[in-house]
Amino acid sequence: MQSKSDRKKKGKVYLVGAGPGDLGLVTLRAKECIERAEVIVYDHLANPEMLGWARDDAEIIYAGKKAGEHVLSQEEINELLVEKAHAGKEVVRLKGGDPFIFGRGAEEAKAIVDAGIAFEIVPGITSAIAGPAYAGIPVTHRAENSHVTFFTGHEDPSKTKSAIDYAALAKLGGTQVMLMGVERIEAIAREMMANGVRGDLPVALVRWATTGRQETLTGTLEDIAQRAVEAGFEAPAVAVFGDVVALRKDLNWYERRPLSGKRIVVTRTRKQAGTLTAQLRALGADVFELPTIRIEPPTDLREFAELVQDAHGYDWIVFTSPNGVDAFFEIFYKLYDDAREIGAAKIAAIGPATAQRVRDFHLHVDLQPDEFVAEAVVREFAKQGVENLRILLARAEKARDVLSKELSKLGAIVDEAFAYRTVPETRDVTGARRRLLEEGADLITFTSSSTVENFLALGLLWPKGMKIASIGPITSKTANDHGLKIDIEARRHDIEGLVEAIRKFFVSENVE
């Protein structure tokens, strides 16, 4: 008979490559592991936004591993992984780049094996390849070279002498990519020249490669160290040595996008931020998500459910946001298994995103005004007349009550179904608040009145020079009422309109 201890859940450790920084370069397997993990131990160079994929109950541990600053020593990290796995946990060890390329992943794997624990390696895209590619530098080129060499400029401090054979590197030629050594670039360049590498060899340093913070500095072997000092160029950076660096002048694609170098704060809920973030990043912005609100069920869920249950008895159902649509149909399909149970009710929606969410449930939108505000819905209803018609409004608690008041004045019988409520977001798992305080930002985006109010409620010091972009007049009015000046307001009051307004603002600013 199997003993109780034998039946105990066995833990497992996943050594996961977090990639070079761009979330789009994270593998599907890595995302899957993060979503399932009970414990996540992550490094300084792992993009913290990946932690947003974790379960709400996951234990998240920062291991540091920043040059010169280790929150946990390597031995402590090894012991931690073993301890958590022995406790039956599914553990993800999240490492920047690839765990087996200068990442000490082999040491961690050996400790796990010695402890008799199951493990899996999830490779990641290394910055040795991604960094040059995002800087417009191909590490191989048919006309330039046929091989590439990787080496690290940060060796084991216990070694009495360097393991790097500079004479062999000089003889080998080709493209050479160095990780973790930008702070020693002067000594490394001197050693390379002392071993016969020509002083005018093109060199590039790529800092924070593949992220919105990416910067590239070019020079030659004999002057790159001085250039780095003058530019204040610091780690983390990848160094590329070789004639292929000259190709950057034609192939530099990433740093030429319209919002490159602009740091933008997104304040939407964690669940909703993705679309805005993705569109801004596609234009080159360094975006960090600082959600100020999150969506919760309404205070009286039973009352909302009863109104949804009786939806077939209404002439119109009006949705004011995608959140309202989601909340409505989540309850609807718990009560009914057939969309026809909604009866003959027609549907009105404010804004294209809300309308599209309705269509996602395979229902037709009968009324969608061109202007994405409540007043526009009222005007449309006034044209066709709504006297004695029954209208159900699915909306947020404590939102503006313009619709209910104005439709009632037109003679409609209006019921308000409070579908959800917005509450302040108190968690900051990605460290976005610290980034804002330490690094500042060029722009902050507000997509609703509640994002404005809850951001101000955080009491954060307003970064010098940070401008404000608003999705529309209602949000702008809330900001103005709190003494804020709006620099950008979307003419089309949705995410696409906001992104376009931001793009035009910065493009015109650069032209000036």
C-alpha positions in Angstrom: 0.0 0.0 0.0 1.3 3.5 -0.9 2.3 5.5 2.1 1.1 9.1 2.8 4.6 10.4 2.1 4.7 8.6 -1.3 1.5 10.2 -2.2 2.8 13.7 -1.4 2.9 15.9 -4.5 6.4 16.1 -6.0 7.8 19.4 -6.9 9.5 20.4 -10.1 11.8 23.2 -11.2 11.6 24.9 -14.6 14.7 26.9 -15.6 13.1 29.4 -17.9 14.7 31.8 -20.3 12.9 35.1 -20.1 14.4 36.4 -23.3 16.2 39.7 -23.9 13.4 42.0 -22.6 10.8 42.4 -25.4 7.7 40.6 -24.2 7.1 39.6 -27.8 10.2 37.5 -27.8 9.2 35.3 -24.8 8.5 31.8 -25.9 5.0 30.3 -25.6 6.4 27.6 -23.3 7.9 30.2 -21.0 4.5 31.9 -20.7 2.8 28.6 -20.0 5.2 27.8 -17.2 4.8 31.2 -15.6 1.0 30.9 -15.7 1.1 27.5 -13.9 3.9 28.2 -11.4 3.3 28.2 -7.6 6.7 29.9 -7.0 8.6 32.3 -9.3 12.2 33.3 -8.6 13.2 36.0 -11.0 16.4 38.0 -11.9 17.0 41.7 -12.5 17.1 41.3 -16.3 13.8 39.4 -16.6 11.1 41.8 -17.7 8.9 42.2 -14.6 5.8 42.5 -16.7 6.0 38.8 -17.3 4.9 38.4 -13.7 1.5 39.8 -14.7 0.9 36.3 -16.2 1.4 34.6 -12.8 -1.5 33.2 -10.8 -2.8 35.5 -8.1 -1.7 33.1 -5.4 1.8 32.6 -6.8 4.8 33.3 -4.5 7.0 35.8 -6.3 10.6 36.1 -5.1 13.2 38.6 -6.4 16.7 37.1 -6.6 18.5 40.2 -7.8 21.6 39.2 -9.7 22.3 42.7 -10.8 26.0 43.5 -11.4 27.5 44.2 -8.0 24.2 43.9 -6.2 22.9 40.4 -5.3 19.8 40.1 -3.1 20.5 36.4 -2.9 23.8 34.7 -3.5 24.0 31.9 -6.0 24.2 29.3 -3.2 21.1 30.8 -1.6 19.2 30.7 -4.9 20.2 27.0 -5.4 19.0 26.2 -1.8 15.8 28.2 -2.3 14.9 26.3 -5.5 15.5 22.9 -3.8 13.6 23.9 -0.7 10.5 25.0 -2.7 10.5 22.0 -4.9 10.9 19.6 -1.9 7.8 21.3 -0.5 5.9 19.9 -3.5 5.8 23.3 -5.4 6.0 23.9 -9.1 8.9 26.4 -9.3 9.9 28.7 -12.2 13.4 30.1 -12.1 13.1 33.0 -14.5 16.4 34.1 -16.0 17.2 36.9 -18.5 18.0 35.7 -22.0 18.8 32.0 -22.1 19.5 30.0 -18.9 22.5 28.2 -20.4 24.3 31.2 -22.1 26.4 32.8 -19.4 23.5 32.6 -17.0 24.8 30.1 -14.4 21.8 27.9 -15.3 24.0 24.8 -15.5 25.0 25.4 -11.8 21.4 25.6 -10.8 20.5 22.6 -12.8 23.3 20.5 -11.2 22.1 21.5 -7.7 18.6 20.5 -8.6 19.8 17.1 -10.0 21.9 16.5 -6.9 18.8 17.0 -4.7 16.9 14.4 -6.7 14.4 16.9 -8.1 12.8 16.8 -11.5 13.5 19.8 -13.8 13.1 21.2 -17.3 15.0 23.7 -19.3 13.0 26.2 -21.3 15.5 28.0 -23.7 15.1 31.7 -24.3 16.3 34.1 -27.0 19.7 35.4 -26.0 20.5 39.1 -26.1 23.7 38.0 -28.0 21.6 37.5 -31.0 18.5 39.8 -30.3 20.6 42.8 -29.2 22.5 43.2 -32.5 19.4 42.4 -34.5 17.4 45.1 -32.9 20.3 47.5 -33.4 20.3 46.7 -37.1 23.5 44.6 -37.0 23.4 41.1 -38.5 26.0 39.0 -36.7 26.7 37.1 -39.9 26.8 38.4 -43.5 27.8 36.5 -46.6 30.0 39.3 -47.8 31.5 40.1 -44.4 32.1 36.9 -42.4 31.0 33.3 -41.9 31.2 32.8 -38.2 30.4 34.5 -34.9 31.9 34.0 -31.4 30.3 34.7 -28.1 32.3 35.5 -25.0 31.7 37.0 -21.6 33.5 40.0 -20.2 32.3 39.1 -16.7 34.2 36.1 -15.4 34.4 34.2 -12.2 36.1 36.6 -9.7 37.9 33.6 -8.1 39.9 33.0 -11.2 43.6 34.1 -11.0 43.7 35.0 -14.7 41.3 35.5 -17.5 40.1 32.4 -19.4 39.6 34.6 -22.5 42.2 33.8 -25.1 42.6 37.2 -26.7 45.2 36.0 -29.1 42.8 33.3 -30.3 40.0 35.8 -30.7 42.3 38.0 -32.8 43.3 35.2 -35.0 39.7 33.9 -35.3 38.2 37.2 -36.5 34.7 37.3 -37.7 32.0 38.8 -35.6 32.5 38.7 -31.8 29.7 39.4 -29.3 30.5 40.1 -25.7 27.9 39.9 -22.9 28.3 41.4 -19.4 31.4 43.4 -19.8 30.6 46.9 -20.8 32.0 48.3 -17.6 35.4 46.7 -18.6 35.3 47.7 -22.2 38.5 49.8 -21.9 40.6 46.9 -20.6 39.1 44.5 -23.0 39.6 46.7 -26.0 43.2 47.3 -24.9 43.8 43.5 -24.7 42.3 42.9 -28.1 44.5 45.6 -29.7 47.6 44.3 -27.9 46.9 40.9 -29.5 46.7 42.2 -33.0 43.1 43.4 -33.6 43.1 46.6 -35.6 42.2 49.8 -33.8 39.7 50.9 -36.5 37.5 47.8 -36.1 33.9 48.9 -35.9 32.3 48.3 -32.4 28.7 48.8 -31.2 27.4 48.8 -27.6 23.6 48.0 -27.4 22.1 49.0 -24.0 18.8 47.6 -22.7 18.4 45.7 -26.1 14.9 45.0 -27.4 13.2 47.2 -24.9 11.8 50.7 -25.2 15.0 51.9 -23.4 17.3 50.6 -26.1 20.3 52.8 -26.9 23.1 52.0 -29.3 26.6 53.6 -29.3 29.0 53.0 -32.1 32.7 53.6 -32.5 36.0 51.8 -33.1 38.0 49.5 -31.0 40.4 52.4 -30.1 37.8 55.0 -29.2 34.7 53.0 -28.0 35.8 53.2 -24.3 36.2 56.9 -24.3 32.8 57.3 -26.1 31.1 55.2 -23.5 32.5 57.3 -20.7 31.4 60.6 -22.4 27.9 59.2 -23.1 27.6 57.7 -19.6 26.9 54.4 -21.2 26.3 51.8 -18.5 25.2 48.1 -18.2 23.3 46.1 -19.1 24.7 46.1 -22.6 25.9 43.8 -25.4 29.1 44.6 -27.3 29.5 43.7 -31.0 33.0 43.7 -32.6 33.2 43.4 -36.4 32.8 44.9 -39.8 29.1 44.0 -39.7 28.6 46.9 -37.3 28.9 49.3 -40.3 25.7 47.8 -41.8 23.7 49.5 -39.0 23.5 52.8 -40.9 21.1 51.1 -43.4 19.5 48.4 -41.3 18.7 50.3 -38.1 14.9 49.7 -37.9 14.1 49.6 -34.2 15.4 53.0 -33.1 13.8 54.9 -36.0 10.2 54.4 -35.1 8.0 57.5 -34.3 7.9 57.0 -30.5 11.4 55.6 -30.0 13.0 57.0 -26.8 9.6 58.1 -25.4 8.7 56.7 -22.0 4.9 56.4 -21.6 2.8 55.3 -18.5 -0.4 53.3 -19.1 -2.9 53.4 -16.2 -5.6 51.1 -17.5 -6.5 47.9 -15.6 -4.0 45.1 -15.8 -6.4 43.1 -17.9 -7.2 45.9 -20.4 -3.8 47.5 -20.7 -2.5 45.1 -23.3 -4.0 46.7 -26.4 -2.9 50.2 -25.6 0.5 49.0 -24.5 1.1 46.9 -27.6 0.1 49.7 -30.0 2.4 52.2 -28.3 5.3 49.7 -28.2 4.8 48.9 -31.9 5.6 52.6 -32.5 8.8 52.4 -30.4 7.7 53.7 -27.0 9.1 52.5 -23.7 5.8 51.6 -22.0 5.4 50.6 -18.4 2.0 49.6 -17.0 0.9 51.2 -13.8 -2.7 50.2 -13.4 -4.5 52.4 -11.0 -7.8 50.5 -11.1 -9.1 47.0 -11.3 -12.5 45.6 -12.1 -14.5 43.9 -9.4 -18.0 42.4 -9.4 -20.8 44.9 -8.4 -21.7 45.4 -4.8 -25.1 43.8 -5.3 -24.4 40.9 -7.7 -27.8 39.3 -7.0 -29.7 42.4 -8.2 -27.5 42.6 -11.3 -28.2 38.9 -12.1 -31.9 39.4 -11.7 -31.9 42.2 -14.2 -29.8 40.1 -16.6 -32.3 37.3 -16.2 -35.2 39.6 -17.2 -33.3 41.2 -20.1 -35.7 39.6 -22.7 -38.4 41.9 -21.2 -36.7 45.1 -22.3 -37.0 47.0 -25.6 -33.3 48.1 -25.5 -30.1 47.1 -23.7 -27.5 49.8 -23.6 -23.8 49.0 -23.0 -21.4 51.8 -22.1 -18.1 49.8 -22.0 -16.6 46.4 -22.9 -16.4 45.7 -19.2 -20.2 46.0 -19.0 -20.6 43.6 -21.9 -18.3 41.0 -20.4 -20.0 41.2 -17.0 -23.5 41.0 -18.6 -22.8 37.9 -20.7 -20.8 36.1 -18.0 -24.0 36.1 -15.9 -26.3 35.6 -18.9 -24.7 32.4 -20.0 -24.7 31.0 -16.5 -28.5 31.5 -16.6 -29.2 30.5 -20.2 -27.5 28.3 -22.8 -29.1 30.0 -25.8 -28.4 33.5 -27.0 -32.1 33.7 -28.2 -33.1 34.0 -24.6 -32.2 37.7 -24.9 -35.5 38.0 -26.7 -36.4 40.9 -29.0 -34.3 43.4 -27.1 -32.3 45.7 -29.3 -28.7 46.6 -28.4 -27.0 50.0 -28.3 -23.3 50.5 -27.6 -21.0 53.4 -26.9 -17.8 53.2 -28.9 -16.4 50.7 -31.4 -14.6 48.6 -28.7 -17.9 48.1 -26.8 -19.7 47.3 -30.1 -17.1 44.8 -31.1 -17.3 43.1 -27.7 -21.1 42.6 -28.3 -20.4 41.2 -31.7 -17.9 38.8 -30.2 -20.9 37.2 -28.5 -22.5 36.9 -32.0 -25.1 39.6 -31.4 -26.0 42.5 -33.6 -25.5 46.1 -32.5 -28.6 48.2 -33.5 -27.4 51.6 -32.4 -23.8 52.9 -32.3 -23.5 56.7 -32.4 -20.5 58.3 -34.2 -19.5 60.1 -31.0 -18.4 57.8 -28.2 -20.1 59.6 -25.3 -23.4 59.1 -23.5 -24.9 62.3 -24.8 -24.6 61.0 -28.3 -26.7 58.0 -27.4 -29.4 60.3 -25.9 -29.5 62.3 -29.1 -30.0 59.2 -31.3 -32.8 57.9 -29.0 -34.4 61.4 -29.1 -34.6 61.3 -32.9 -36.5 58.0 -32.9 -38.5 58.5 -29.7 -38.4 56.2 -26.7 -41.6 57.2 -24.8 -42.8 54.2 -22.7 -40.0 52.0 -24.0 -38.2 49.8 -21.4 -34.4 50.4 -21.4 -31.8 48.5 -19.4 -28.4 50.2 -18.9 -25.5 47.9 -18.1 -22.9 50.2 -16.6 -20.4 50.7 -13.8 -21.3 51.7 -10.3 -20.7 55.4 -9.5 -20.3 56.2 -13.2 -22.0 59.3 -14.7 -25.8 59.0 -14.6 -26.4 61.2 -17.7 -28.0 58.3 -19.7 -30.6 57.3 -17.1 -31.6 60.9 -16.4 -31.9 62.1 -20.0 -33.6 59.0 -21.2 -36.1 59.2 -18.4 -36.8 62.8 -19.4 -37.6 61.5 -22.9 -40.3 59.3 -21.4 -38.4 56.0 -21.3 -38.7 53.5 -18.4 -35.1 53.0 -17.4 -33.5 50.4 -15.1 -29.8 50.6 -14.2 -27.9 47.3 -14.0 -24.7 47.9 -12.2 -22.5 45.4 -13.9 -19.1 46.0 -12.2 -17.3 48.5 -10.1 -13.8 50.0 -10.3 -11.6 49.8 -7.2 -8.1 51.2 -6.6 -5.3 48.9 -7.7 -3.0 48.5 -4.7 -0.6 45.9 -6.1 2.6 46.8 -8.0 4.1 43.4 -8.9 6.1 44.8 -11.8 7.7 47.7 -9.9 6.2 50.3 -12.2 5.7 52.9 -9.4 9.4 52.6 -8.5 10.4 53.1 -12.2 8.2 56.2 -12.4 9.8 57.7 -9.3 13.3 56.9 -10.4 13.2 57.4 -14.1 10.3 59.7 -14.7 8.3 59.6 -17.9 7.5 61.7 -21.0 3.8 61.0 -21.0 1.0 59.4 -18.9 -2.2 58.2 -20.5 -5.7 58.3 -18.9 -8.5 56.3 -20.4 -11.3 57.1 -17.9 -12.1 59.4 -15.1 -11.4 56.6 -12.5 -7.9 56.2 -13.8 -7.3 59.9 -13.2 -8.8 59.9 -9.7 -7.0 56.7 -8.6 -3.6 57.7 -10.0 -3.8 60.9 -8.0 -4.9 58.9 -4.9 -1.6 57.0 -5.0 0.1 60.3 -3.9 3.1 59.8 -6.2 5.4 62.7 -6.9 4.6 64.0 -10.3 7.7 63.6 -12.5 9.1 66.8 -14.0 8.0 67.4 -17.5 5.5 64.5 -17.7 2.7 65.4 -20.1 -0.9 64.0 -20.1 -2.9 62.3 -22.8 -6.6 61.8 -22.4 -9.0 59.5 -24.3 -11.7 62.1 -24.5 -13.6 65.1 -23.0 -15.1 63.4 -20.0 -11.7 62.1 -18.8 -10.2 65.5 -19.6 -12.8 67.3 -17.6 -12.0 65.1 -14.5 -8.3 65.8 -15.0 -9.0 69.6 -15.3 -11.2 69.5 -12.2 -8.2 68.1 -10.3 -5.9 70.9 -11.6 -4.2 68.9 -14.3 -3.5 70.3 -17.8 -4.3 68.0 -20.8 -1.6 68.1 -23.5 -3.1 65.6 -25.8 -6.8 64.7 -26.3 -8.0 62.0 -28.7 -10.4 63.2 -31.3 -11.7 59.7 -31.7 -12.4 58.6 -28.2 -11.1 55.0 -28.2 -7.7 53.3 -27.9 -6.8 53.7 -31.6 -7.7 57.4 -31.5 -5.6 57.9 -28.4 -2.6 56.2 -29.9 -2.9 58.2 -33.1 -3.1 61.5 -31.2 0.0 60.6 -29.2 1.9 59.7 -32.4 0.9 62.9 -34.1 1.9 64.9 -31.0 5.4 63.5 -30.8 6.0 63.5 -34.6 5.1 67.2 -34.8 7.3 67.9 -31.7 10.2 66.3 -33.5 9.6 68.3 -36.7 9.7 71.5 -34.7 
